[in-house]
């Protein structure tokens, strides 16, 4: 698996670069790294392909918006062998290669346009801490384009002829020359399919697909976290005229929990404790996500904010290897209502208290404050 380099870094431009800046940067880098100028250099060839891929995305407003939002995930290919729904049939790298072929005495390469792959779909799913801990199944409903039953996804009525588009010769793309550049556009006649139907299906109007409600059961694995992406291959939209379906991407969002927070596999909880229990020591017991009690022994003299780690009682790892820890943070609570007897006992305690011995942190603070005051008055 290779590292995915940011497209803006590949083109050596800022994220907000305009079209002219992108075009100038791409042309300069493509001329530098083109294989015809670096014969036998595989690294240069790989660099050229990466630069061309980056420009092919960033020069298209829709693709650029998708990349800025989802990154490289927006252009991942599916199990059907097709490319991303954001990719067109003719990468810009091939266009620039054609230009060099002409310069070097060759001829542009012809390419045929096959059935287009369907679009990927994103679905945002709210998951509770309990379902993330134990794993679960979720029922989801969505409207999605599926193959038309009446024409079996071909877009044509029975007996209708499907033939190559005469405008683009079945390629789905037409070429236009602008100075030294040759630009390819989607064919206006066949809209990129490369085919023309003599008698389109009346139910899907020649598209080969119709929109329909779809119910799916999604398995939520143990340990999913906020931002986890679950891919369901071939559950996206069907491609037009028999094209392979795209994928469905489930993006997990964790519902807030009244007690627990998490950082990866570590669970955190803030637990209130009376100052008497903190002073004398005691035991805390709270329910865990596994529905088993969690016992925490709090030693005498515990200060507010102290954390206690319980090994192996956190969230399971998504890949199934191990379980995280649980961290309990004690927050001391001062009583707001006291009975006369409680006030009497506290006054008695205050009369017998030696703050230098009972509260060393307080003693240190006042000693430092006295020293600072003495320096100011000297």
Secondary structure, DSSP 8 states (H G I E B T S, - for coil): ------HHHHHT--TT--HHHHHHHHHHHHHHH-GGGSTT-HHHHHHHHHHHHHHHHHTSHHHHHHHHHHGGGGG---TTS---TT--SS-HHHHHHHHHHHHTT---------------EEEEEEE-HHHHHH-EEEEEEEEEEEE-TTTTTSSB-TT--EEE-TTTTTSSEEEEEETTEEEEEE-TTTTTSSEEESSB-TTTTTSSEEEEEEEEEEEE-TT--TT-EEEETT-S---GGG-----EEEEEEE---SS-EEETTEEEEEEEEEHHHHHH-EEEEEE-TTSSEEEEEE-TT--TT-EEEETT-S-B-TTSS-B--EEEEEEEE--S---HHHHHHHHHHHHH--HHHH-HHHHHHHHHHHHHHHHHH-
